[in-house]
Amino acid sequence: MEGLCQGVVFPSVHTLISAWVPPNERPVLGTCAYTGNQFGTIVMLATSGLLAASPAGWPSIFYISGGVGCLWSIVYFIWGASSPATYKRISVEERKMIEMAQATEAVSEQPKEKMHTPWLSFFTSPPFLALIAAHSANNWGFWTLLTEIPSYMKNVLNKDIKSNALLSALPYFAMFCMSFVFSAIAMQLNKRNCISTVTSRKLFNTIGLWVPMLALIGLAYVGSDQSNLAVILLTITVGFNGSCYLGFQINHIDLSPNFAGILMGITNCVGNIMSIIAPLLVGFIVTNEHDVEQWRIVFFIAAIIYLVGNGLFIIFGRANVQKWNDPPAKPRRNSTPQVESQH
């Protein structure tokens, strides 16, 4: 039930970014929005061991994280808005600035319920299929590490539960910080008009997937007696993955501002299938959690998927609004018969 409910979060966030954020600010502000995901990961990984060992026991992990989610929902229900036009507290100047920036894009003025969703165009579009591949590759590596790092640190690196919790959070703290570093770089490139939008997307996506790919290959050959080096490589792997927020993560809005939420829903669905398969495959491969060679296979598989996913994004990825972004509206059916002309 939690998974079903959370499935709407990313598509909703993409729809809000498309409606609220001017095109030239989307990479940076989109990164700011999505780094909240890493912030929550950092807090819960770092404190879960302490909470489990507290008098409240392991259920406190669920009570606290669930309670924070409920509190956020109330706050957002009070102060959130779907668009600048529906937000009462925005100034006239800011709303006009956003709306004028949005007008430079091919954003349809038709009411959403009248727009025909071009499903066939989605799945016959090479840029969108490449986007699915990049999102799936990212999720495979991300969730392989997120679900397996604690086990790897405990059984291979021989870390105790308290240091394990803090060290498990370290890579995601690095990702949180590096996301802002990459955002600052992207902001400077944007101000100086150094590179095109599509080049920027591919550059940051390559940093976010291929640098971790190289780190995973290195991690595959780290012995159990080199725990510090393993932690450094894990931190690099996850930390540089934050560059993807400026790559594929925002590319849905580039391709189609009108259907950004739907596109994110599709790629996130396929990506989450990868998130399910990856830990299951790890469980199938790693029958002995103390065996470094079995973990090596896991890291190599993730590295190969990173290689292929970003390779397809480099070849077929685009950052211009696609022609199917603004399809013709479905014709209305008139309830009254038309009178034929007598002339």
C-alpha positions as CSV (number, residue, x, y, z in Angstrom):
1,M,0.0,0.0,0.0
2,E,2.9,2.4,0.8
3,G,4.5,1.7,-2.6
4,L,1.2,2.2,-4.5
5,C,0.7,5.6,-2.7
6,Q,4.3,6.7,-3.2
7,G,4.1,5.8,-6.9
8,V,2.4,9.1,-7.6
9,V,5.0,11.3,-5.8
10,F,7.6,11.7,-8.6
11,P,5.1,12.2,-11.4
12,S,3.4,14.9,-9.2
13,V,6.7,16.6,-8.5
14,H,7.5,16.7,-12.2
15,T,4.1,18.2,-13.0
16,L,4.7,20.8,-10.3
17,I,8.2,21.7,-11.6
18,S,6.9,22.0,-15.1
19,A,4.1,24.4,-13.9
20,W,6.1,26.4,-11.4
21,V,9.7,26.6,-12.5
22,P,11.0,28.7,-15.4
23,P,12.8,26.5,-18.0
24,N,16.3,27.9,-17.3
25,E,16.0,27.3,-13.6
26,R,14.6,23.7,-13.8
27,P,17.9,21.8,-13.5
28,V,18.9,23.7,-10.3
29,L,15.5,23.9,-8.6
30,G,14.6,20.4,-9.7
31,T,17.8,19.2,-8.1
32,C,16.8,21.1,-4.9
33,A,13.4,19.3,-4.9
34,Y,14.7,15.8,-5.5
35,T,17.6,16.0,-3.0
36,G,15.0,15.9,-0.3
37,N,14.8,12.2,-1.2
38,Q,18.5,11.8,-0.2
39,F,18.1,14.0,2.9
40,G,15.4,11.5,4.2
41,T,17.7,8.6,3.3
42,I,20.6,10.1,5.2
43,V,18.5,10.9,8.3
44,M,16.9,7.4,8.5
45,L,20.0,5.4,7.7
46,A,22.0,7.4,10.3
47,T,19.4,7.2,13.1
48,S,17.8,3.8,12.5
49,G,20.4,1.9,14.5
50,L,20.1,4.3,17.4
51,L,16.3,4.2,17.3
52,A,16.3,0.4,17.2
53,A,18.6,0.2,20.2
54,S,16.5,2.8,22.1
55,P,13.8,1.9,24.7
56,A,11.1,2.4,22.1
57,G,12.7,-0.4,20.0
58,W,12.6,-0.9,16.2
59,P,8.9,0.2,15.8
60,S,10.0,3.8,16.6
61,I,11.7,3.8,13.2
62,F,8.4,3.5,11.5
63,Y,6.4,5.7,13.8
64,I,8.9,8.6,13.4
65,S,9.3,8.4,9.7
66,G,5.6,7.9,9.1
67,G,4.7,10.7,11.4
68,V,7.0,13.1,9.6
69,G,5.4,12.1,6.3
70,C,1.9,12.9,7.8
71,L,3.1,16.2,9.1
72,W,4.5,17.2,5.7
73,S,1.2,16.2,4.0
74,I,-0.7,18.6,6.2
75,V,1.7,21.5,5.6
76,Y,1.7,20.9,1.9
77,F,-2.1,20.7,1.8
78,I,-2.3,24.1,3.5
79,W,0.4,26.0,1.5
80,G,0.8,24.0,-1.7
81,A,-0.7,24.9,-5.1
82,S,-0.8,23.2,-8.5
83,S,0.3,26.3,-10.4
84,P,1.1,30.0,-9.8
85,A,-2.4,30.9,-11.1
86,T,-4.0,28.9,-8.3
87,Y,-1.8,30.2,-5.5
88,K,-3.3,33.1,-3.6
89,R,-0.1,34.2,-1.8
90,I,2.1,34.8,-4.8
91,S,2.8,38.3,-5.9
92,V,1.6,39.6,-9.3
93,E,5.1,40.3,-10.4
94,E,6.4,36.8,-9.7
95,R,3.4,35.1,-11.2
96,K,3.8,37.1,-14.4
97,M,7.5,36.3,-14.5
98,I,6.8,32.6,-14.3
99,E,4.0,32.7,-16.8
100,M,6.0,34.7,-19.3
101,A,8.9,32.2,-19.0
102,Q,6.5,29.3,-19.5
103,A,5.1,31.0,-22.6
104,T,8.5,30.5,-24.4
105,E,7.8,26.7,-24.3
106,A,5.3,24.7,-26.3
107,V,2.9,24.4,-23.4
108,S,-0.6,24.0,-24.6
109,E,-3.3,26.4,-23.4
110,Q,-5.9,23.7,-23.8
111,P,-7.6,22.4,-20.7
112,K,-5.9,19.1,-19.7
113,E,-9.1,17.1,-19.9
114,K,-9.4,18.0,-23.6
115,M,-5.9,17.0,-24.5
116,H,-5.5,13.6,-26.1
117,T,-2.5,11.7,-24.5
118,P,-0.4,10.4,-27.4
119,W,0.5,7.0,-25.9
120,L,1.7,5.5,-29.2
121,S,4.0,8.5,-29.8
122,F,5.5,8.0,-26.4
123,F,6.6,4.5,-27.0
124,T,7.8,5.1,-30.6
125,S,9.9,8.0,-29.6
126,P,13.7,7.2,-29.5
127,P,14.5,10.0,-27.1
128,F,11.8,8.8,-24.6
129,L,12.9,5.2,-24.9
130,A,16.5,6.3,-24.2
131,L,15.2,8.2,-21.2
132,I,13.5,5.0,-20.0
133,A,16.8,3.1,-20.4
134,A,18.7,5.8,-18.4
135,H,16.2,5.9,-15.6
136,S,16.1,2.1,-15.4
137,A,19.9,1.9,-15.3
138,N,20.1,4.5,-12.5
139,N,17.5,2.8,-10.4
140,W,19.2,-0.6,-10.8
141,G,22.4,0.7,-9.4
142,F,20.9,3.0,-6.8
143,W,18.6,0.5,-5.3
144,T,21.2,-2.3,-5.4
145,L,23.4,-0.2,-3.3
146,L,20.7,1.3,-1.0
147,T,19.3,-2.2,-0.1
148,E,22.6,-4.0,0.1
149,I,25.2,-1.6,1.5
150,P,24.3,-2.4,5.1
151,S,24.7,-6.1,4.5
152,Y,27.9,-5.6,2.5
153,M,29.4,-3.5,5.3
154,K,28.4,-5.9,8.0
155,N,29.4,-9.2,6.3
156,V,32.4,-8.1,4.1
157,L,33.8,-5.0,5.8
158,N,33.0,-6.3,9.4
159,K,31.4,-3.1,10.6
160,D,29.3,-3.1,13.8
161,I,25.7,-2.0,13.7
162,K,26.2,1.6,15.0
163,S,29.2,2.4,12.7
164,N,27.3,0.5,10.0
165,A,24.4,2.8,10.2
166,L,26.5,6.0,10.0
167,L,28.7,4.6,7.3
168,S,25.7,3.4,5.3
169,A,24.4,7.0,5.4
170,L,27.8,8.5,4.3
171,P,27.4,7.8,0.6
172,Y,24.0,9.4,0.5
173,F,25.3,12.4,2.4
174,A,27.9,12.7,-0.3
175,M,25.2,12.5,-2.9
176,F,23.2,15.2,-1.2
177,C,26.2,17.5,-1.1
178,M,27.4,16.7,-4.6
179,S,24.0,17.4,-6.0
180,F,24.4,21.1,-5.1
181,V,28.0,21.2,-6.4
182,F,26.8,19.9,-9.8
183,S,23.9,22.4,-9.6
184,A,26.3,25.3,-9.1
185,I,28.4,24.1,-12.1
186,A,25.3,23.8,-14.2
187,M,24.2,27.3,-13.2
188,Q,27.6,28.8,-14.3
189,L,27.4,26.9,-17.6
190,N,23.9,28.2,-18.2
191,K,24.9,31.8,-17.4
192,R,27.8,31.7,-19.8
193,N,25.9,29.7,-22.5
194,C,28.9,27.4,-22.8
195,I,27.0,24.3,-23.9
196,S,23.6,23.5,-25.3
197,T,20.8,22.0,-23.2
198,V,21.1,18.5,-24.7
199,T,24.9,18.5,-24.2
200,S,24.4,19.6,-20.6
201,R,21.9,16.7,-20.0
202,K,24.2,14.1,-21.5
203,L,27.3,15.5,-19.8
204,F,25.8,15.4,-16.3
205,N,24.1,12.1,-16.9
206,T,27.5,10.6,-18.0
207,I,29.1,11.9,-14.8
208,G,26.2,10.5,-12.8
209,L,26.4,7.0,-14.3
210,W,29.8,6.4,-15.7
211,V,31.9,7.7,-12.8
212,P,30.0,5.3,-10.5
213,M,30.5,2.6,-13.1
214,L,34.3,3.0,-12.8
215,A,34.0,3.1,-9.0
216,L,32.0,-0.1,-8.9
217,I,34.6,-1.9,-11.1
218,G,37.2,-0.8,-8.6
219,L,35.1,-1.8,-5.7
220,A,34.8,-5.3,-7.2
221,Y,38.5,-5.9,-6.6
222,V,38.7,-4.4,-3.1
223,G,39.5,-7.1,-0.5
224,S,37.8,-7.5,2.8
225,D,40.9,-6.1,4.6
226,Q,40.6,-2.8,2.7
227,S,37.5,-1.5,4.3
228,N,38.5,2.2,4.2
229,L,39.1,2.0,0.5
230,A,35.7,0.2,0.0
231,V,33.9,2.9,1.9
232,I,35.6,5.6,-0.2
233,L,34.6,3.9,-3.5
234,L,31.0,3.4,-2.3
235,T,30.9,7.1,-1.4
236,I,32.2,8.0,-4.8
237,T,29.7,5.7,-6.5
238,V,26.7,7.1,-4.8
239,G,27.9,10.7,-4.4
240,F,28.6,11.2,-8.1
241,N,25.2,9.7,-8.9
242,G,23.7,13.0,-7.8
243,S,24.7,14.4,-11.1
244,C,21.8,12.5,-12.7
245,Y,19.4,15.1,-11.3
246,L,20.8,17.4,-14.0
247,G,20.6,14.7,-16.6
248,F,17.8,12.2,-17.2
249,Q,15.9,13.2,-14.1
250,I,14.7,16.5,-15.6
251,N,14.7,15.4,-19.2
252,H,11.0,14.5,-19.1
253,I,10.1,18.2,-19.0
254,D,12.5,19.0,-21.8
255,L,10.7,16.5,-24.1
256,S,7.2,17.4,-23.1
257,P,6.2,20.1,-20.6
258,N,2.5,19.1,-21.1
259,F,3.0,15.4,-20.3
260,A,6.0,15.6,-18.0
261,G,4.1,13.9,-15.1
262,I,2.9,11.1,-17.3
263,L,6.4,10.5,-18.8
264,M,7.9,10.4,-15.3
265,G,5.2,8.0,-14.2
266,I,6.1,5.7,-17.1
267,T,9.9,5.8,-16.6
268,N,9.5,5.6,-12.9
269,C,7.3,2.5,-13.2
270,V,9.9,0.8,-15.4
271,G,12.7,2.0,-13.1
272,N,10.9,0.6,-10.1
273,I,10.6,-2.8,-11.7
274,M,14.4,-2.7,-11.9
275,S,14.4,-1.7,-8.2
276,I,12.5,-4.9,-7.5
277,I,14.6,-7.2,-9.7
278,A,18.0,-5.9,-8.6
279,P,17.8,-6.9,-4.9
280,L,16.2,-10.3,-5.9
281,L,19.1,-10.9,-8.2
282,V,21.6,-10.0,-5.5
283,G,19.9,-12.5,-3.2
284,F,20.2,-15.2,-5.9
285,I,23.9,-14.4,-6.6
286,V,25.1,-13.8,-3.1
287,T,24.4,-17.1,-1.3
288,N,27.4,-16.5,1.0
289,E,27.3,-12.9,2.2
290,H,30.9,-13.1,3.3
291,D,32.2,-14.1,-0.1
292,V,33.9,-11.1,-1.8
293,E,33.8,-12.8,-5.3
294,Q,30.0,-13.1,-5.2
295,W,29.7,-9.4,-4.4
296,R,32.1,-8.8,-7.3
297,I,29.5,-10.2,-9.7
298,V,26.9,-7.9,-8.3
299,F,29.1,-4.8,-8.8
300,F,30.0,-5.9,-12.3
301,I,26.3,-6.3,-13.3
302,A,25.5,-2.9,-12.0
303,A,28.5,-1.4,-13.8
304,I,27.4,-3.0,-17.1
305,I,23.9,-1.7,-16.7
306,Y,25.2,1.8,-16.0
307,L,27.3,1.6,-19.2
308,V,24.5,0.5,-21.5
309,G,21.8,2.8,-20.0
310,N,23.9,6.0,-20.3
311,G,25.2,4.9,-23.7
312,L,21.7,4.8,-25.1
313,F,20.9,8.1,-23.5
314,I,24.0,9.7,-25.2
315,I,23.1,8.3,-28.6
316,F,19.3,8.8,-28.7
317,G,18.7,11.4,-26.0
318,R,17.3,14.8,-26.9
319,A,16.4,18.0,-24.9
320,N,14.0,19.8,-27.3
321,V,10.2,19.8,-27.0
322,Q,8.9,16.9,-29.1
323,K,6.2,17.4,-31.7
324,W,3.8,15.1,-29.8
325,N,3.9,17.5,-26.8
326,D,0.9,19.4,-28.2
327,P,-1.4,16.9,-29.9
328,P,-4.8,18.1,-31.4
329,A,-7.6,18.1,-28.9
330,K,-10.3,15.5,-29.3
331,P,-13.3,17.0,-31.3
332,R,-16.4,17.8,-29.3
333,R,-19.6,16.1,-30.1
334,N,-22.4,18.6,-30.6
335,S,-25.6,17.6,-28.9
336,T,-27.7,19.7,-31.3
337,P,-27.9,18.9,-35.1
338,Q,-26.4,21.4,-37.4
339,V,-28.7,23.3,-39.8
340,E,-27.6,22.8,-43.4
341,S,-26.9,25.9,-45.4
342,Q,-29.6,26.8,-48.0
343,H,-27.0,28.4,-50.3
